[in-house]
């Protein structure tokens, strides 16, 4: 990755994705700069100078000021900090904290209207702190809870716009005056969905090893906690990705049918910083599976639902999660939806996936991968949940042959009347066909499958 400093004096060269997770996994990076001297007459023979020469953490340049670089990093700070690095003295011992690490996860820092706008997660809830360029706090802003946000420059230097959305509220743009503290809504997505009849909350449960894990349940306000509610449990827990509330027609349709929707913040994700991610990679990957199993057990114990009324869904690494849970604890679920899953641990050994998944070629990692590989845990004579595995013939991330092998193995092993189906898209790749008709067809097939096998009927309102 390459970029220029704002004055054109430096070319910033980053090897790696930056100071955060990417779509495959948390990636460490290195930072170097080329000092051109002048944007109009650059010295093309300038030497390559290191800012962070060792690939031991993640780094991203946020701004430059003369010979100083403000860098977002998790070096010595699993929840991130913003440091000033001088090009002549780049050793970590010489760094100065602009925004030190705190108990909150520093998700991002943006330079907007001459200020640093820092977006945080506090227990997976959004928080924004606006600071001067040297780190002094200007104002703290509390966006809507149970949402995720995007901060952007307002129409004047004193204004900051924050876009937020939640499971029940569509994208809403709110303007904040950093001088007075006043705020007003500029734009809100209109919706016919009766959001006032529903509630979203955050509940905490205890996983197998005693760790407290939060979860977002969403449902009608008037549901009875009698164990009969059809419930869709969605999980990811991989690649350092933070699974945050978002507005989706799929979810609204499920809620309108009378279902409960629940999303836990599984380890392997990034909701609590890098340590939350590293707690569930390589030989510790079972931790992610334990977290969502504990989430299912919590929903059952709290009488939201029961095993006969519970479905689990995930895509990509979340699809592997679904396959792992249904082969480890088939009695826990009634329905399993595994989307484009990397389902054969022993042959899923490409590129940077090794950083979080490991490699079967490593004799120390092979036993762990084999023990949790969904394909290799399929056992004949087992009552498996009603299962829908989705794939794409052009998927270069989670090859279709693996999904086909697992579907065939489950079909041969299934000892009850519940079906095991494979839906393989001819067009599109890992992220599917982006055409609206295809997206609607996929979502309709999934919800129809879940609803029919949980005994749900259409609800007219």
Secondary structure, 3 states (H helix, E strand, C coil): CEEECCCCCEEEEEECCCCCECCCCECCEEEEEEECCCCCCCCCCCCEEEEEEEEEECEEEEEEECCEEEEEECCCCCCCEEEEEECCECCHHHCEEEECCCCCEEEEEEEECCEEEEEEEECCEEEEEEECCCCCEEEEECCCCCCEEEEEECCCCCEEEEEEECCCCCCEEEEEECCCCCEEEEEECCCCCCHHHEEECCEEEECCCCCEEEEEEEEECCCCCCCCCCEEEECCCCCCCCCCCCCCHHHHHHHHCCCEEEEECCCCCCCCCHHHHHCCCHHHCHHHHHHHHHHHHHHHHCCCCCHHHEEEEEECHHHHHHHHHHHHCHHHCCEEEEECCCCCHHHCCCHHHHHHHCCCCCHHHHHHHHHHCHHHHCCCCECCCEEEEEEECCCCCCCHHHHHHHHHHHHHHECCCCCEEEEEECCCECCECCCHHHHHHHHHHHHHHHHHHCCCCCCCC
